[in-house]
Structure formats: structure tokens, C-alpha cells
């Protein structure tokens, strides 16, 4: 009798494991780019339900950005945010945190450490008011546990990985790399991460500038070729978007998290304006298959300098904007579908 009970318990256990595995395989790895009007807020949900939010947008405006992030969590069926990563302590990346924390529980926070300039102190203090007793600094080379998705910390506090990942190696483009000076120290401290799910890879480098991109890519391309890339500096590519970096990582799909008058098409104070449109540089990337934008750039509204209107989530000025998101849903076999919530338009790709 006891043997029979044990056998039944063992069989039930196997069935439960099989059911959990089947559920994980049937769900997708989802990435939401929440519209925070040229700030940053990227919500990722693993196939097994873990959630991670990278940055929290701007403060103020009746908690606009926090409300939009919360709405995305509800769209994703979440009751909490398991992990929060703040890439760096600038207003457009951490400003919405205090309001968001009143709307949904946040379990664990990661950052680059607490070093920053006095000009950013209020944003560090705001972060610590929410995450003080549940935060930890991540270092380049570490990993963040996230179910079936592997998260490699590529950069943190100005330091980069020293051993290539994802098939990275020697970068011949470095021989002709254009050099630019480093920009804001806080941008240089950005936490950068590579998300891997099977053949699919997603790279988010926060607000890396041109010089930091070149450092990551020369003499070795440390991150290899990626499937999907979120543009650094919101697509403001006078001081970012180095071809030495971009054309080495060869993204299949690019998402620009810009605002109508912030990021893509905008100049970077203190840096020489580039001679080619920011969008052109993305469009010329080897192997590019799709470009998606959070907003149509009203700084450079030329249709030739923006992607197809179907692939732009928001077309209006901030005052009239409804805050539509973009979502990538990634299947275990490497196929992924990017969807524009404004019009329901979607396109499916296969990770190389």
C-alpha cells in the first residue's frame, strides 16, 4: 500500500513538472517599451512570470509616467514587480519611482552604486526612499536570475565586462573608429544588460554615450551580434550611436525610446551636430530588418528620417499623447512579434 502511495505521489510530481514546463514553453518572453515621453521605462516579463522593470520615466505631470508603467504591468497580468533596475540617477530614468511604488509592490532593486554628482542627489535620494533596504549594486560580469531568461550585466558604474559574451570578438571597425570625448559622468555609470532567451538577445545600455560605446566595442566587440537593440540616449545620436559599435552588434530590430521633442533628431549640447540624420545611421546598419519608434520625432519630422508610421507608437505632441506602448513577444524557437498598441500593427521576425 505504501509503495502504491509513493508511486502515485511520484507520478503526480512528474505531471506537475511537465505541466509547468509546458506552461513555460507556451508563454512568451515579453518586453514592453512604455511611453514616458523620451524618458526610459522598459518592462520585461519572463516566460515563467518573473518581472523586471528597467527605469521609471519622469516625475510629475499628475504621475503620468508611473500610471503608464502601472497600466503596462496590468496588461502583463502582474501583481508586483520582482526586480527594478535603475540604470542611472537622472530625472528621466528614476523620476517616476516614488509614485509607482505607491501603485504596485517592488520586491528588489538593483543599481550601479550610490556614487553620483551633487546635481543628481535628489534623484538618488528619491530612489533610496523606496529601495534603501532592498537594493543592491550590480557589477559588470554578474548575472541576474530571471527564470528561463539569462541576464548578463555588461556595464555598471563605469566598468565594462572584460571577457566577450554572446560570441563577441575582434572588431575590425575599430581601425577607423571616430573618437569623441566622454559626456556626463552619470551616463557613463549606466547599468547595461544583455538578455538572452534561446537564440534571441536584447541589449539595453541605458544612456551610454559615443565614447562608452566605442570602449565596449574596441578592440573587442564584447557583446557580439544582437537580435534587438534599444537605442542609447533615446536616439539622440550626436553623442551616441557610434557606427563602430552599432555596425558591430548588427541588430536585426531597433527600438528607439524617444519622445516627440527628446531623443531621435535632437542635438546633444556641447557636441558637434552629426552630418547625417540619426535615423539614417540606424537604417544603414548591416542586417537591419525593422525600426520601431516610441514617437515620431518632431525635432526632425522629415518622413525619411522616421520609420514607417505603422511602426511609430505615438504621433502627437506630449500634451495630446495617449502613451501607447510597443511590445516584443519572443517564443522559445526564436521567432518574435513586435506590436504597436496604437494601431495593432505587428511584424514577426526570426532571430538569426
C-alpha positions as CSV (number, residue, x, y, z in Angstrom):
1,X,0.0,0.0,0.0
2,X,2.8,2.4,1.0
3,X,4.6,1.7,-2.3
4,X,1.5,2.4,-4.2
5,X,1.0,5.8,-2.5
6,X,4.7,6.7,-3.1
7,X,4.3,5.8,-6.8
8,X,1.2,7.9,-7.1
9,X,2.9,10.9,-5.4
10,X,5.9,10.4,-7.7
11,X,3.7,10.3,-10.8
12,X,1.7,13.4,-9.7
13,X,5.0,15.2,-9.2
14,X,6.2,14.4,-12.7
15,X,2.9,15.5,-14.1
16,X,3.1,18.8,-12.2
17,X,6.7,19.4,-13.5
18,X,5.6,18.5,-17.0
19,X,2.6,20.9,-16.7
20,X,4.9,23.8,-15.5
21,X,7.3,23.1,-18.3
22,X,4.5,23.1,-20.9
23,X,3.1,26.3,-19.5
24,X,6.6,28.0,-19.7
25,X,7.0,26.8,-23.3
26,X,3.6,28.1,-24.3
27,X,4.2,31.6,-22.8
28,X,6.4,34.2,-24.4
29,X,9.2,36.4,-23.1
30,X,7.7,39.8,-23.3
31,X,9.3,43.3,-23.5
32,X,7.2,46.4,-23.2
33,X,8.5,49.9,-24.1
34,X,6.3,52.1,-22.0
35,X,5.9,55.6,-23.5
36,X,7.4,58.0,-20.9
37,X,7.8,60.9,-23.4
38,X,11.5,60.5,-24.0
39,X,12.5,59.0,-20.7
40,X,13.0,55.3,-20.2
41,X,10.8,52.5,-18.8
42,X,11.2,49.0,-20.2
43,X,9.2,46.2,-18.6
44,X,10.3,42.6,-19.2
45,X,8.3,39.5,-18.2
46,X,9.9,36.0,-18.4
47,X,8.0,33.0,-19.8
48,X,7.7,31.8,-16.2
49,X,6.2,35.0,-15.0
50,X,9.1,36.8,-13.3
51,X,9.1,40.6,-14.0
52,X,11.8,43.2,-14.2
53,X,11.4,46.9,-14.9
54,X,14.3,48.9,-16.2
55,X,13.9,52.6,-15.2
56,X,10.7,54.5,-14.3
57,X,10.5,57.6,-16.5
58,X,9.9,61.2,-15.4
59,X,8.2,62.6,-12.2
60,X,5.3,64.9,-12.1
61,X,2.6,65.6,-14.7
62,X,0.0,64.0,-12.4
63,X,2.2,60.9,-12.1
64,X,1.8,60.3,-15.9
65,X,4.7,58.0,-16.3
66,X,4.1,56.0,-13.2
67,X,0.5,55.5,-14.3
68,X,1.6,54.3,-17.7
69,X,4.0,51.9,-16.3
70,X,1.4,50.5,-13.9
71,X,-1.0,50.1,-16.8
72,X,1.6,48.1,-18.6
73,X,2.0,45.8,-15.6
74,X,-1.7,45.2,-15.6
75,X,-1.6,44.5,-19.3
76,X,1.0,41.9,-18.5
77,X,-1.1,40.4,-15.7
78,X,1.4,41.3,-12.9
79,X,0.6,41.9,-9.2
80,X,4.1,43.0,-8.3
81,X,7.4,43.9,-9.9
82,X,10.0,41.3,-8.9
83,X,13.1,43.3,-9.9
84,X,13.7,47.0,-10.6
85,X,16.9,48.1,-12.3
86,X,17.7,51.8,-12.3
87,X,20.4,52.3,-14.9
88,X,21.5,55.7,-13.5
89,X,20.3,58.6,-11.4
90,X,18.8,61.0,-13.9
91,X,15.4,62.5,-13.7
92,X,14.1,60.8,-16.9
93,X,15.1,57.4,-15.7
94,X,14.2,57.3,-12.0
95,X,11.8,60.2,-11.6
96,X,8.6,58.1,-11.7
97,X,9.7,55.6,-9.0
98,X,8.1,57.1,-5.9
99,X,4.7,57.4,-7.4
100,X,5.0,53.9,-9.0
101,X,5.9,52.3,-5.6
102,X,2.5,53.6,-4.3
103,X,0.7,51.7,-7.1
104,X,2.4,48.2,-7.1
105,X,4.9,46.4,-4.8
106,X,8.5,46.4,-5.9
107,X,10.5,43.5,-4.3
108,X,14.1,44.1,-5.1
109,X,16.1,46.9,-6.6
110,X,19.5,47.0,-8.5
111,X,21.7,50.0,-9.3
112,X,25.3,51.0,-10.2
113,X,26.1,52.0,-6.6
114,X,25.4,55.3,-4.9
115,X,28.2,57.5,-6.4
116,X,26.8,60.5,-8.3
117,X,27.2,64.2,-8.7
118,X,25.5,66.7,-6.4
119,X,23.3,67.7,-9.3
120,X,21.7,64.2,-9.2
121,X,21.5,63.9,-5.5
122,X,17.7,64.5,-5.3
123,X,17.2,61.6,-7.7
124,X,19.5,59.3,-5.7
125,X,17.6,60.3,-2.5
126,X,14.3,59.6,-4.1
127,X,15.5,56.2,-5.2
128,X,16.8,55.4,-1.7
129,X,13.5,56.4,-0.1
130,X,11.9,53.5,-2.0
131,X,14.7,51.0,-2.3
132,X,17.0,51.8,0.6
133,X,16.6,48.5,2.5
134,X,16.1,46.2,-0.6
135,X,18.7,47.5,-3.0
136,X,22.0,46.1,-4.2
137,X,24.7,47.3,-6.6
138,X,25.4,45.1,-9.6
139,X,28.8,44.8,-11.2
140,X,29.9,44.1,-14.8
141,X,30.2,40.4,-15.3
142,X,27.4,39.4,-12.8
143,X,24.1,37.8,-13.7
144,X,20.6,38.5,-12.5
145,X,18.4,35.4,-12.0
146,X,15.4,35.6,-14.2
147,X,13.8,32.2,-14.9
148,X,14.3,31.0,-18.4
149,X,16.0,34.2,-19.4
150,X,19.7,34.9,-18.8
151,X,20.6,38.4,-17.9
152,X,24.3,39.4,-18.1
153,X,25.3,42.7,-16.6
154,X,27.5,44.2,-19.3
155,X,28.3,47.5,-17.6
156,X,27.9,49.2,-14.2
157,X,29.5,52.2,-12.5
158,X,31.7,53.0,-15.5
159,X,33.2,49.5,-15.6
160,X,32.7,47.0,-18.5
161,X,32.9,43.3,-18.9
162,X,36.4,42.2,-19.9
163,X,35.6,38.8,-21.4
164,X,33.3,38.8,-24.5
165,X,29.9,37.1,-24.3
166,X,27.4,36.1,-27.0
167,X,30.1,35.2,-29.5
168,X,31.8,38.6,-29.3
169,X,35.4,39.0,-30.6
170,X,37.8,41.2,-32.5
171,X,36.1,44.2,-34.2
172,X,37.8,45.3,-37.4
173,X,35.8,48.6,-37.4
174,X,37.9,49.9,-34.6
175,X,40.7,50.7,-37.1
176,X,38.7,53.7,-38.3
177,X,36.7,54.5,-35.2
178,X,35.8,58.1,-34.7
179,X,36.6,59.3,-31.2
180,X,34.5,61.7,-29.1
181,X,35.0,62.9,-25.5
182,X,33.1,61.3,-22.6
183,X,29.9,63.1,-21.7
184,X,28.0,63.2,-18.3
185,X,29.7,61.0,-15.7
186,X,26.4,59.7,-14.6
187,X,25.5,58.5,-18.1
188,X,28.9,56.6,-18.2
189,X,27.8,54.8,-15.0
190,X,24.7,53.3,-16.6
191,X,23.9,49.7,-15.9
192,X,23.9,47.9,-19.2
193,X,22.4,44.4,-19.6
194,X,22.1,41.7,-22.3
195,X,19.0,39.5,-22.1
196,X,19.2,36.1,-23.7
197,X,16.4,33.7,-24.4
198,X,17.5,30.9,-26.7
199,X,18.7,32.5,-29.9
200,X,17.1,35.8,-29.1
201,X,19.2,38.6,-27.5
202,X,18.2,42.0,-26.3
203,X,20.7,44.7,-25.4
204,X,19.9,47.8,-23.2
205,X,22.8,50.1,-22.4
206,X,20.9,52.9,-20.7
207,X,22.4,56.2,-21.6
208,X,25.7,55.1,-22.9
209,X,27.4,57.8,-25.0
210,X,29.5,57.5,-28.1
211,X,32.8,57.1,-26.2
212,X,31.5,54.5,-23.9
213,X,30.0,52.5,-26.9
214,X,33.4,52.6,-28.5
215,X,35.1,51.4,-25.3
216,X,32.6,48.5,-25.2
217,X,33.3,47.6,-28.8
218,X,37.1,48.1,-29.2
219,X,39.4,46.4,-29.7
220,X,36.9,43.6,-28.9
221,X,33.2,43.6,-29.5
222,X,32.3,42.4,-26.0
223,X,28.6,41.7,-26.7
224,X,28.6,40.0,-30.1
225,X,25.7,40.5,-32.6
226,X,22.3,41.1,-31.0
227,X,18.7,40.5,-32.1
228,X,17.1,43.5,-30.6
229,X,18.7,46.8,-29.5
230,X,17.2,49.7,-27.5
231,X,19.0,52.8,-28.6
232,X,21.2,54.5,-26.1
233,X,20.5,58.2,-25.3
234,X,16.9,57.8,-26.6
235,X,18.2,58.0,-30.2
236,X,19.9,61.4,-29.7
237,X,22.9,60.4,-31.7
238,X,25.2,63.4,-31.9
239,X,26.9,61.9,-28.9
240,X,25.8,58.2,-29.2
241,X,25.2,55.6,-31.9
242,X,28.8,55.2,-32.9
243,X,28.9,53.2,-36.1
244,X,31.9,51.3,-34.7
245,X,29.6,49.9,-32.1
246,X,26.3,49.8,-34.0
247,X,27.6,48.1,-37.1
248,X,29.5,45.5,-35.0
249,X,26.5,44.4,-32.9
250,X,24.3,44.3,-36.1
251,X,20.9,44.4,-34.5
252,X,18.0,42.9,-36.5
253,X,15.5,45.1,-34.9
254,X,15.9,48.5,-33.2
255,X,13.5,50.2,-30.8
256,X,14.0,53.9,-30.2
257,X,12.6,55.1,-26.9
258,X,12.3,58.7,-27.9
259,X,9.8,61.5,-27.2
260,X,8.3,63.9,-29.7
261,X,11.0,66.5,-28.8
262,X,13.6,64.4,-27.0
263,X,16.0,61.9,-28.3
264,X,15.9,61.0,-32.0
265,X,16.7,64.0,-34.2
266,X,17.7,66.2,-31.2
267,X,21.1,67.7,-30.7
268,X,23.4,66.9,-27.8
269,X,24.6,70.1,-26.0
270,X,28.3,70.5,-26.2
271,X,28.8,68.1,-29.1
272,X,29.2,68.8,-32.8
273,X,26.0,68.0,-34.7
274,X,26.5,65.0,-36.9
275,X,26.4,65.5,-40.6
276,X,23.9,62.6,-41.2
277,X,20.4,62.1,-39.7
278,X,20.3,59.9,-36.6
279,X,17.7,57.7,-38.3
280,X,19.9,57.2,-41.4
281,X,22.6,55.6,-39.2
282,X,20.1,53.0,-37.9
283,X,18.7,52.3,-41.3
284,X,22.2,51.6,-42.7
285,X,23.0,49.1,-40.0
286,X,24.1,45.8,-41.6
287,X,21.2,43.3,-41.5
288,X,18.6,45.7,-40.1
289,X,15.1,44.3,-40.5
290,X,12.9,46.7,-38.5
291,X,13.0,50.0,-36.8
292,X,10.3,51.0,-34.2
293,X,9.9,54.3,-32.5
294,X,8.1,55.4,-29.3
295,X,7.3,58.7,-31.0
296,X,7.5,60.4,-34.4
297,X,10.4,62.9,-34.0
298,X,9.0,66.4,-34.2
299,X,12.6,67.7,-33.9
300,X,13.3,66.1,-37.3
301,X,9.8,65.3,-38.8
302,X,11.1,64.5,-42.3
303,X,9.4,61.2,-43.1
304,X,12.7,60.0,-44.5
305,X,14.2,60.4,-41.0
306,X,11.5,58.5,-39.2
307,X,10.3,54.9,-39.6
308,X,7.1,53.8,-41.2
309,X,4.1,55.4,-39.4
310,X,2.7,51.9,-38.7
311,X,5.8,51.3,-36.6
312,X,5.6,54.5,-34.5
313,X,3.6,54.2,-31.3
314,X,2.8,57.9,-30.8
315,X,2.4,60.6,-33.4
316,X,1.4,63.7,-31.3
317,X,2.9,66.3,-29.0
318,X,3.2,65.3,-25.4
319,X,0.1,67.3,-24.4
320,X,-2.1,65.3,-26.8
321,X,-0.3,62.0,-26.3
322,X,-2.2,58.9,-25.1
323,X,1.0,56.9,-24.2
324,X,0.9,53.9,-26.5
325,X,3.4,51.2,-25.9
326,X,5.5,48.9,-28.1
327,X,5.8,45.2,-27.2
328,X,8.0,42.4,-28.4
329,X,6.8,38.8,-27.6
330,X,9.5,36.2,-28.0
331,X,8.8,32.5,-28.5
332,X,11.2,29.7,-27.5
333,X,12.0,28.9,-31.1
334,X,13.5,32.4,-31.6
335,X,10.5,33.9,-33.5
336,X,9.3,37.2,-32.1
337,X,6.5,39.6,-32.9
338,X,6.7,43.3,-32.3
339,X,3.3,45.1,-31.8
340,X,2.3,48.7,-31.8
341,X,-0.5,49.2,-29.3
342,X,-1.8,52.4,-31.1
343,X,-3.0,50.6,-34.2
344,X,-2.5,46.9,-33.5
345,X,0.1,46.7,-36.3
346,X,2.6,43.9,-35.8
347,X,5.5,42.3,-37.6
348,X,7.1,38.9,-36.9
349,X,10.9,38.2,-37.2
350,X,13.1,35.2,-36.6
351,X,16.3,35.6,-34.5
352,X,19.4,34.8,-36.5
